[in-house]
Amino acid sequence: MDWYIGTEWKDEKRGLCKKVLGLQFEDMAKPMAASTVLFSVNNKCANLKDRPSKYLESDESSTYPQQHTLEMGTAITPVDCYVEMLLQQIMLGETAACSITSKTGERIEFELKLELIVKNPQVHKLNAAEIYELALRLKESGVAMFKRYPKFAFDYFARAAKLLITYKPFDQLTKKSNGINGTTVEALFVQLQTNLAACMLQEERYEHVIYHTEFVERAESPTEKSIYRRALAYYHMKEFAKAQATIERVHDYEEKRDFSKLRDKIAASWKDSKAHYKEVVQRMFS
């Protein structure tokens, strides 16, 4: 395996790079998306600055190497998300010089060694109940990242939704046959769609919000969050009739502050829109 020393892997889109420094060959195994691993950070992290991380430090007084156990899909800071991605490119027993290049061109540099792959399940071999647990893990990490790092949260929600969508229609799943009920899986899928809609609202991608909340039209009792986000998207798209009809799905919506405010905005904009249309028509035929 001498030929392997010095080889590089890069993900230029994300600014990730790792170069092999050494290899105590044990197996050709690499961690995967659902793995749990034991790894070492061999040195102080350069240029980490105030970027939060559970695994990397820039403290001069720290002793190295530092060992950590990591379960893929649990990172809740950007740096740690990238550490997970880098570890999935490292072979068991490999030591690698790793770097993360920021948007400003600053390189965060550190050295990792993959000591042990504790669990290494292949996602395509997981059963429905195990897929559900993995999707739930990704969803919870996304929720934890949403306020500060919405783009990373979106990635988590999208990955989780892709895992579950293969089980549609969910009503075919049973506890006896699949280890989990279809209603449980569908409830998580709806939560993920609602969370994806929240991310799309932040990006002002309103048609995508409508797509992710399509279930609102079919559900008997959709959540208020999903209804509100769908109505808000219609409002921004100037589909005022649809926006109003959507918020009316909520019982006593006028007594709920967010819905009441949205109703007032819809009414005012709808009125202005009608007045503007009337003015245009009058000009055309005057």
PAGURO-621743 format. One record per residue: x, y, z of N, C-alpha, C in turn; residue in three letters; residue number from 1. Coordinates in pm, whole numbers, plus 50000, padded with zeros to 5 digits. Layout:
REM residues N
PT  n.xx  n.yy  n.zz ca.xx ca.yy ca.zz  c.xx  c.yy  c.zz rest  nr
PT     X     Y     Z     X     Y     Z     X     Y     Z  ALA NUM
...
END
This chain:
REM residues 286
PT  n.xx  n.yy  n.zz ca.xx ca.yy ca.zz  c.xx  c.yy  c.zz rest  nr
PT 50082 49878 50000 50000 50000 50000 50085 50127 50000  MET   1
PT 50216 50114 49972 50302 50233 49969 50255 50335 49865  ASP   2
PT 50196 50286 49757 50149 50375 49652 50040 50469 49702  TRP   3
PT 49973 50429 49811 49860 50507 49863 49907 50630 49939  TYR   4
PT 50029 50624 49996 50082 50737 50073 50102 50856 49979  ILE   5
PT 50049 50970 50021 50064 51091 49940 49948 51120 49848  GLY   6
PT 49857 51024 49833 49741 51049 49746 49649 51152 49809  THR   7
PT 49579 51224 49725 49491 51332 49769 49348 51308 49725  GLU   8
PT 49256 51359 49804 49115 51363 49768 49068 51506 49789  TRP   9
PT 48989 51557 49694 48940 51695 49704 48792 51702 49670  LYS  10
PT 48723 51789 49741 48586 51830 49706 48592 51981 49692  ASP  11
PT 48618 52027 49571 48642 52169 49549 48519 52254 49576  GLU  12
PT 48402 52198 49553 48278 52273 49577 48265 52311 49724  LYS  13
PT 48301 52218 49811 48292 52244 49955 48423 52293 50016  ARG  14
PT 48529 52294 49939 48658 52340 49989 48727 52238 50078  GLY  15
PT 48702 52110 50055 48760 52004 50138 48877 51937 50068  LEU  16
PT 48977 51900 50148 49094 51831 50093 49155 51742 50200  CYS  17
PT 49202 51624 50161 49278 51540 50253 49391 51474 50176  LYS  18
PT 49508 51466 50240 49626 51404 50181 49675 51296 50274  LYS  19
PT 49698 51177 50221 49739 51063 50303 49882 51083 50351  VAL  20
PT 49900 51076 50486 50033 51087 50546 50089 50951 50584  LEU  21
PT 50002 50856 50620 50047 50724 50660 49931 50628 50665  GLY  22
PT 49963 50498 50663 49857 50398 50665 49906 50272 50736  LEU  23
PT 49842 50239 50847 49862 50111 50915 49752 50019 50862  GLN  24
PT 49782 49951 50752 49676 49882 50678 49615 49768 50759  PHE  25
PT 49484 49772 50770 49408 49666 50835 49299 49613 50744  GLU  26
PT 49233 49706 50674 49119 49669 50592 49096 49783 50493  ASP  27
PT 49030 49753 50382 48999 49856 50283 48875 49936 50321  MET  28
PT 48822 49912 50439 48695 49973 50479 48708 50124 50500  ALA  29
PT 48601 50194 50461 48584 50336 50491 48449 50353 50559  LYS  30
PT 48435 50456 50642 48305 50484 50704 48202 50524 50598  PRO  31
PT 48076 50501 50631 47967 50539 50541 47870 50632 50613  MET  32
PT 47760 50663 50548 47669 50768 50595 47604 50739 50729  ALA  33
PT 47599 50611 50770 47536 50576 50897 47636 50518 50998  ALA  34
PT 47764 50536 50973 47867 50473 51055 47888 50543 51189  SER  35
PT 47946 50468 51282 48000 50522 51407 48148 50490 51408  THR  36
PT 48232 50591 51435 48377 50571 51426 48448 50625 51549  VAL  37
PT 48569 50571 51570 48663 50624 51669 48780 50682 51591  LEU  38
PT 48810 50810 51615 48919 50873 51541 49000 50962 51634  PHE  39
PT 49119 50997 51588 49207 51084 51665 49234 51213 51589  SER  40
PT 49237 51323 51664 49287 51451 51611 49430 51461 51661  VAL  41
PT 49527 51465 51568 49668 51451 51606 49739 51580 51640  ASN  42
PT 49677 51694 51607 49747 51821 51634 49650 51935 51652  ASN  43
PT 49704 52046 51693 49626 52169 51706 49572 52209 51569  LYS  44
PT 49449 52257 51567 49387 52300 51442 49432 52442 51408  CYS  45
PT 49483 52460 51289 49526 52593 51245 49410 52671 51185  ALA  46
PT 49400 52798 51223 49300 52890 51168 49156 52856 51203  ASN  47
PT 49136 52783 51311 49000 52752 51354 48930 52878 51404  LEU  48
PT 49006 52962 51475 48956 53089 51530 48831 53065 51616  LYS  49
PT 48725 53141 51592 48606 53130 51677 48501 53037 51618  ASP  50
PT 48539 52958 51520 48444 52864 51461 48417 52749 51558  ARG  51
PT 48292 52724 51593 48263 52620 51693 48284 52480 51636  PRO  52
PT 48335 52391 51723 48357 52252 51685 48361 52166 51810  SER  53
PT 48302 52050 51801 48305 51954 51911 48437 51878 51912  LYS  54
PT 48504 51871 51797 48619 51782 51783 48753 51854 51765  TYR  55
PT 48753 51973 51706 48878 52044 51677 48900 52156 51777  LEU  56
PT 49028 52178 51810 49065 52284 51903 49186 52359 51849  GLU  57
PT 49198 52484 51893 49318 52562 51857 49393 52605 51982  SER  58
PT 49361 52540 52094 49420 52574 52223 49563 52517 52232  ASP  59
PT 49659 52604 52258 49799 52564 52269 49823 52467 52384  GLU  60
PT 49742 52477 52488 49764 52396 52608 49709 52254 52597  SER  61
PT 49633 52226 52494 49574 52093 52478 49681 51990 52444  SER  62
PT 49659 51866 52485 49751 51757 52454 49694 51672 52341  THR  63
PT 49784 51620 52260 49745 51542 52142 49823 51411 52139  TYR  64
PT 49765 51307 52076 49638 51306 52003 49517 51303 52096  PRO  65
PT 49403 51351 52046 49276 51347 52118 49182 51251 52047  GLN  66
PT 49128 51156 52122 49038 51059 52062 48892 51100 52080  GLN  67
PT 48812 51073 51976 48670 51105 51978 48591 50992 51914  HIS  68
PT 48470 50974 51963 48374 50885 51898 48272 50972 51826  THR  69
PT 48243 50938 51703 48152 51018 51621 48050 50927 51552  LEU  70
PT 47924 50966 51561 47817 50899 51488 47778 50989 51371  GLU  71
PT 47789 50936 51251 47760 51017 51133 47617 51071 51137  MET  72
PT 47603 51197 51097 47471 51259 51095 47435 51330 51223  GLY  73
PT 47532 51350 51312 47502 51418 51439 47573 51553 51452  THR  74
PT 47653 51591 51354 47725 51719 51361 47626 51835 51358  ALA  75
PT 47650 51933 51442 47559 52049 51446 47634 52182 51430  ILE  76
PT 47755 52176 51376 47826 52297 51334 47883 52270 51195  THR  77
PT 47905 52374 51115 47960 52352 50981 48094 52278 50982  PRO  78
PT 48184 52317 51072 48315 52252 51077 48299 52102 51102  VAL  79
PT 48214 52066 51195 48197 51924 51227 48126 51848 51116  ASP  80
PT 48038 51915 51043 47977 51851 50925 48086 51815 50825  CYS  81
PT 48183 51905 50806 48292 51878 50714 48386 51771 50767  TYR  82
PT 48404 51767 50898 48485 51660 50958 48422 51524 50927  VAL  83
PT 48290 51515 50937 48220 51391 50902 48248 51352 50756  GLU  84
PT 48238 51450 50665 48262 51421 50523 48405 51375 50498  MET  85
PT 48499 51438 50566 48639 51399 50550 48664 51258 50602  LEU  86
PT 48605 51225 50716 48624 51092 50773 48570 50982 50681  LEU  87
PT 48467 51014 50603 48412 50915 50510 48505 50891 50391  GLN  88
PT 48611 50970 50380 48710 50951 50274 48840 50891 50326  GLN  89
PT 48844 50856 50454 48966 50805 50517 48952 50656 50544  ILE  90
PT 49053 50580 50508 49052 50436 50531 49089 50404 50675  MET  91
PT 49046 50288 50720 49079 50242 50854 49231 50232 50869  LEU  92
PT 49285 50295 50974 49428 50297 50997 49502 50408 50926  GLY  93
PT 49430 50490 50851 49493 50598 50775 49508 50724 50858  GLU  94
PT 49621 50793 50840 49643 50926 50894 49646 51024 50777  THR  95
PT 49571 51133 50790 49560 51225 50677 49568 51370 50723  ALA  96
PT 49636 51451 50642 49635 51595 50661 49509 51649 50594  ALA  97
PT 49425 51715 50672 49295 51760 50622 49285 51912 50623  CYS  98
PT 49206 51964 50534 49184 52109 50534 49043 52141 50487  SER  99
PT 48992 52252 50539 48864 52308 50498 48892 52452 50457  ILE 100
PT 48865 52487 50331 48889 52622 50284 48759 52701 50289  THR 101
PT 48761 52813 50361 48642 52896 50378 48614 52976 50251  SER 102
PT 48498 53042 50248 48462 53123 50132 48559 53239 50111  LYS 103
PT 48625 53282 50220 48721 53392 50210 48861 53342 50174  THR 104
PT 48876 53210 50157 49006 53154 50119 49092 53111 50235  GLY 105
PT 49043 53123 50356 49121 53082 50473 49114 52930 50489  GLU 106
PT 49231 52868 50514 49239 52723 50526 49245 52680 50673  ARG 107
PT 49147 52603 50712 49147 52540 50844 49218 52407 50828  ILE 108
PT 49328 52385 50900 49412 52268 50878 49426 52185 51005  GLU 109
PT 49420 52052 50988 49430 51961 51103 49463 51822 51050  PHE 110
PT 49499 51733 51143 49540 51598 51106 49450 51497 51176  GLU 111
PT 49397 51402 51100 49307 51301 51154 49363 51161 51131  LEU 112
PT 49330 51071 51224 49359 50929 51205 49233 50850 51237  LYS 113
PT 49193 50763 51146 49078 50677 51170 49124 50552 51244  LEU 114
PT 49087 50542 51371 49133 50434 51457 49047 50308 51446  GLU 115
PT 48916 50326 51440 48826 50211 51446 48691 50248 51385  LEU 116
PT 48635 50157 51308 48496 50172 51262 48410 50085 51353  ILE 117
PT 48341 50149 51444 48264 50078 51546 48142 50009 51483  VAL 118
PT 48070 50083 51402 47954 50031 51327 47962 50085 51186  LYS 119
PT 47930 50001 51088 47941 50046 50950 47827 49991 50864  ASN 120
PT 47703 50018 50904 47590 49963 50828 47578 50026 50691  PRO 121
PT 47540 49946 50594 47513 49996 50459 47366 50039 50454  GLN 122
PT 47344 50163 50416 47210 50221 50423 47109 50139 50343  VAL 123
PT 47149 50089 50227 47055 50016 50142 47015 49881 50202  HIS 124
PT 47087 49837 50306 47053 49711 50371 46974 49729 50501  LYS 125
PT 46949 49853 50540 46872 49880 50661 46725 49852 50637  LEU 126
PT 46656 49807 50742 46512 49786 50729 46438 49917 50754  ASN 127
PT 46307 49915 50742 46228 50037 50752 46243 50106 50887  ALA 128
PT 46245 50027 50994 46258 50085 51127 46395 50151 51145  ALA 129
PT 46499 50090 51089 46635 50146 51100 46648 50271 51013  GLU 130
PT 46587 50269 50896 46587 50389 50810 46516 50503 50881  ILE 131
PT 46406 50472 50948 46331 50574 51024 46422 50637 51130  TYR 132
PT 46495 50555 51205 46582 50607 51310 46692 50695 51252  GLU 133
PT 46748 50655 51138 46850 50735 51072 46792 50868 51024  LEU 134
PT 46674 50864 50964 46609 50987 50918 46576 51079 51034  ALA 135
PT 46533 51021 51146 46503 51100 51265 46628 51168 51318  LEU 136
PT 46740 51097 51317 46868 51153 51360 46906 51272 51273  ARG 137
PT 46892 51258 51142 46925 51367 51051 46832 51486 51071  LEU 138
PT 46704 51456 51092 46606 51563 51114 46640 51642 51240  LYS 139
PT 46674 51573 51348 46706 51640 51474 46831 51726 51461  GLU 140
PT 46930 51678 51386 47050 51759 51363 47016 51882 51280  SER 141
PT 46927 51865 51183 46884 51979 51102 46812 52085 51184  GLY 142
PT 46726 52040 51274 46654 52134 51361 46754 52213 51447  VAL 143
PT 46856 52143 51498 46957 52209 51582 47036 52313 51504  ALA 144
PT 47050 52295 51372 47130 52387 51292 47049 52496 51224  MET 145
PT 46916 52486 51225 46834 52571 51140 46854 52720 51164  PHE 146
PT 46852 52765 51287 46859 52909 51314 46991 52970 51269  LYS 147
PT 47102 52905 51298 47233 52963 51268 47287 52921 51130  ARG 148
PT 47251 52799 51089 47309 52746 50965 47199 52682 50879  TYR 149
PT 47107 52762 50824 46992 52706 50752 47028 52622 50630  PRO 150
PT 47137 52653 50561 47175 52575 50444 47215 52433 50484  LYS 151
PT 47283 52420 50596 47320 52287 50646 47195 52214 50694  PHE 152
PT 47104 52287 50755 46978 52226 50799 46900 52172 50680  ALA 153
PT 46896 52249 50573 46827 52203 50452 46885 52072 50402  PHE 154
PT 47017 52062 50403 47082 51940 50357 47041 51820 50443  ASP 155
PT 47036 51839 50574 46992 51732 50664 46848 51691 50634  TYR 156
PT 46759 51789 50622 46618 51759 50598 46600 51687 50464  PHE 157
PT 46672 51732 50362 46660 51671 50230 46711 51527 50231  ALA 158
PT 46823 51504 50298 46877 51367 50308 46779 51275 50379  ARG 159
PT 46720 51324 50486 46624 51243 50562 46500 51212 50479  ALA 160
PT 46449 51312 50408 46329 51292 50326 46354 51191 50215  ALA 161
PT 46474 51194 50154 46507 51099 50049 46510 50955 50102  LYS 162
PT 46552 50939 50226 46552 50805 50286 46409 50751 50300  LEU 163
PT 46317 50838 50341 46180 50793 50369 46094 50778 50245  LEU 164
PT 46122 50858 50143 46032 50862 50028 46027 50729 49955  ILE 165
PT 46130 50647 49972 46132 50516 49906 46025 50423 49962  THR 166
PT 45969 50456 50079 45868 50370 50141 45725 50413 50108  TYR 167
PT 45709 50514 50022 45574 50552 49981 45513 50442 49895  LYS 168
PT 45382 50416 49906 45286 50472 50003 45308 50414 50142  PRO 169
PT 45309 50502 50241 45345 50463 50377 45246 50366 50440  PHE 170
PT 45123 50366 50393 45022 50280 50457 45048 50131 50435  ASP 171
PT 45147 50099 50351 45182 49959 50332 45276 49906 50441  GLN 172
PT 45331 49997 50520 45421 49956 50629 45341 49916 50752  LEU 173
PT 45382 49805 50814 45317 49760 50937 45423 49725 51040  THR 174
PT 45385 49738 51165 45476 49705 51275 45521 49560 51267  LYS 175
PT 45428 49472 51233 45457 49329 51229 45556 49294 51118  LYS 176
PT 45535 49349 51001 45616 49313 50885 45743 49396 50870  SER 177
PT 45736 49525 50908 45847 49617 50882 45912 49674 51006  ASN 178
PT 45855 49643 51123 45913 49693 51247 45868 49833 51282  GLY 179
PT 45782 49892 51198 45734 50028 51225 45606 50052 51146  ILE 180
PT 45515 50130 51203 45389 50160 51136 45406 50270 51031  ASN 181
PT 45327 50260 50926 45332 50360 50820 45294 50499 50868  GLY 182
PT 45201 50508 50964 45160 50639 51015 45275 50711 51084  THR 183
PT 45360 50635 51151 45477 50694 51218 45576 50749 51117  THR 184
PT 45601 50673 51013 45694 50716 50908 45639 50837 50833  VAL 185
PT 45509 50832 50803 45448 50944 50731 45452 51073 50814  GLU 186
PT 45433 51061 50945 45437 51179 51032 45574 51246 51027  ALA 187
PT 45680 51165 51027 45815 51221 51018 45837 51283 50880  LEU 188
PT 45788 51219 50776 45804 51272 50640 45736 51408 50628  PHE 189
PT 45617 51421 50686 45545 51549 50683 45623 51656 50758  VAL 190
PT 45681 51620 50873 45764 51715 50948 45881 51762 50863  GLN 191
PT 45943 51670 50791 46058 51705 50707 46015 51798 50593  LEU 192
PT 45901 51770 50532 45852 51857 50425 45823 51998 50478  GLN 193
PT 45766 52003 50599 45737 52133 50661 45865 52209 50691  THR 194
PT 45968 52137 50735 46097 52200 50764 46167 52246 50636  ASN 195
PT 46155 52166 50531 46212 52208 50402 46143 52334 50352  LEU 196
PT 46012 52343 50376 45938 52464 50337 45990 52586 50411  ALA 197
PT 46025 52568 50539 46080 52680 50617 46212 52728 50556  ALA 198
PT 46295 52633 50514 46423 52669 50451 46398 52743 50319  CYS 199
PT 46301 52697 50242 46271 52761 50114 46213 52901 50132  MET 200
PT 46138 52921 50240 46088 53056 50269 46203 53153 50292  LEU 201
PT 46303 53108 50364 46420 53193 50389 46491 53229 50259  GLN 202
PT 46489 53136 50164 46555 53159 50035 46465 53234 49938  GLU 203
PT 46340 53261 49980 46239 53327 49896 46209 53246 49770  GLU 204
PT 46214 53115 49785 46182 53024 49674 46040 52971 49698  ARG 205
PT 45945 53056 49669 45807 53032 49713 45739 52916 49640  TYR 206
PT 45773 52896 49514 45713 52782 49443 45758 52650 49504  GLU 207
PT 45882 52647 49555 45930 52527 49622 45856 52505 49755  HIS 208
PT 45819 52614 49822 45741 52602 49946 45607 52536 49915  VAL 209
PT 45543 52580 49807 45415 52521 49766 45432 52372 49738  ILE 210
PT 45541 52337 49671 45568 52196 49640 45583 52113 49768  TYR 211
PT 45662 52163 49863 45690 52087 49985 45570 52080 50079  HIS 212
PT 45473 52168 50061 45354 52165 50147 45230 52117 50072  THR 213
PT 45249 52048 49962 45137 51998 49883 45046 51908 49967  GLU 214
PT 45105 51839 50065 45028 51747 50150 44917 51819 50227  PHE 215
PT 44929 51950 50245 44828 52026 50318 44691 52012 50252  VAL 216
PT 44690 52005 50120 44564 51995 50046 44495 51860 50066  GLU 217
PT 44575 51758 50095 44519 51623 50109 44492 51583 50253  ARG 218
PT 44564 51644 50346 44556 51602 50486 44426 51652 50551  ALA 219
PT 44371 51571 50639 44251 51611 50712 44283 51717 50816  GLU 220
PT 44394 51699 50887 44432 51794 50993 44580 51828 50982  SER 221
PT 44619 51904 50881 44761 51942 50869 44803 52034 50984  PRO 222
PT 44930 52037 51012 44979 52120 51122 44965 52268 51089  THR 223
PT 44956 52349 51192 44944 52493 51170 45069 52550 51103  GLU 224
PT 45185 52494 51136 45309 52542 51074 45305 52521 50922  LYS 225
PT 45262 52404 50880 45259 52375 50737 45157 52464 50666  SER 226
PT 45042 52486 50729 44940 52573 50670 44992 52716 50659  ILE 227
PT 45054 52765 50765 45103 52902 50766 45209 52924 50658  TYR 228
PT 45302 52829 50647 45410 52845 50550 45356 52839 50406  ARG 229
PT 45257 52756 50383 45196 52749 50250 45122 52879 50218  ARG 230
PT 45046 52929 50315 44972 53054 50295 45067 53171 50273  ALA 231
PT 45176 53174 50348 45273 53283 50334 45337 53280 50196  LEU 232
PT 45365 53160 50145 45423 53149 50011 45324 53201 49906  ALA 233
PT 45197 53163 49920 45095 53213 49827 45087 53366 49834  TYR 234
PT 45096 53421 49955 45091 53566 49972 45204 53634 49893  TYR 235
PT 45326 53582 49908 45440 53642 49839 45431 53623 49687  HIS 236
PT 45361 53519 49645 45340 53496 49501 45222 53578 49448  MET 237
PT 45160 53656 49537 45044 53740 49503 44922 53655 49464  LYS 238
PT 44918 53534 49515 44801 53447 49497 44714 53465 49621  GLU 239
PT 44650 53583 49630 44584 53622 49755 44462 53536 49788  PHE 240
PT 44388 53495 49687 44271 53411 49713 44314 53277 49771  ALA 241
PT 44418 53220 49714 44468 53092 49764 44528 53107 49904  LYS 242
PT 44594 53218 49929 44651 53243 50061 44541 53251 50166  ALA 243
PT 44434 53323 50135 44324 53337 50230 44254 53203 50252  GLN 244
PT 44232 53130 50145 44166 52999 50158 44251 52903 50241  ALA 245
PT 44381 52916 50231 44470 52827 50305 44466 52856 50454  THR 246
PT 44471 52983 50494 44470 53011 50638 44334 52979 50699  ILE 247
PT 44231 52977 50620 44098 52944 50671 44086 52796 50707  GLU 248
PT 44189 52717 50673 44191 52577 50716 44210 52565 50867  ARG 249
PT 44262 52672 50929 44291 52670 51072 44168 52719 51149  VAL 250
PT 44126 52639 51245 44011 52677 51327 44046 52799 51412  HIS 251
PT 43957 52898 51414 43978 53021 51492 44109 53090 51456  ASP 252
PT 44143 53089 51328 44270 53149 51287 44278 53297 51322  TYR 253
PT 44165 53365 51327 44166 53508 51358 44213 53537 51499  GLU 254
PT 44208 53436 51586 44250 53454 51724 44398 53421 51744  GLU 255
PT 44463 53377 51639 44605 53342 51646 44686 53455 51585  LYS 256
PT 44784 53506 51659 44853 53629 51622 44915 53623 51483  ARG 257
PT 44994 53518 51454 45063 53511 51324 44962 53502 51210  ASP 258
PT 44857 53423 51229 44757 53410 51124 44677 53539 51107  PHE 259
PT 44650 53606 51218 44576 53731 51212 44656 53838 51136  SER 260
PT 44786 53845 51164 44872 53940 51094 44877 53910 50944  LYS 261
PT 44890 53780 50912 44896 53742 50772 44764 53773 50702  LEU 262
PT 44653 53749 50771 44522 53781 50714 44514 53929 50678  ARG 263
PT 44560 54015 50770 44555 54159 50745 44643 54198 50625  ASP 264
PT 44760 54136 50615 44850 54164 50502 44789 54119 50370  LYS 265
PT 44724 54001 50374 44659 53950 50254 44548 54045 50211  ILE 266
PT 44465 54087 50307 44352 54175 50276 44399 54308 50217  ALA 267
PT 44503 54367 50277 44553 54496 50230 44613 54484 50089  ALA 268
PT 44693 54381 50069 44758 54363 49938 44657 54327 49831  SER 269
PT 44559 54247 49868 44454 54206 49774 44374 54329 49730  TRP 270
PT 44345 54416 49825 44270 54539 49795 44351 54628 49701  LYS 271
PT 44480 54644 49731 44566 54726 49646 44577 54666 49506  ASP 272
PT 44584 54534 49502 44595 54466 49373 44470 54488 49288  SER 273
PT 44354 54479 49350 44228 54500 49277 44217 54645 49231  LYS 274
PT 44257 54739 49318 44251 54881 49282 44344 54910 49166  ALA 275
PT 44463 54849 49171 44560 54870 49064 44506 54813 48932  HIS 276
PT 44445 54697 48939 44389 54634 48819 44278 54722 48759  TYR 277
PT 44193 54775 48848 44085 54861 48802 44140 54987 48734  LYS 278
PT 44245 55042 48792 44307 55162 48736 44366 55132 48598  GLU 279
PT 44431 55016 48583 44491 54978 48454 44382 54962 48349  VAL 280
PT 44273 54896 48386 44162 54875 48291 44104 55009 48247  VAL 281
PT 44086 55101 48345 44031 55233 48311 44122 55307 48215  GLN 282
PT 44252 55298 48233 44345 55365 48144 44339 55305 48002  ARG 283
PT 44322 55172 47998 44319 55105 47868 44198 55147 47784  MET 284
PT 44086 55172 47851 43963 55199 47776 43914 55344 47789  PHE 285
PT 43995 55429 47846 43954 55570 47860 43988 55648 47732  SER 286
END
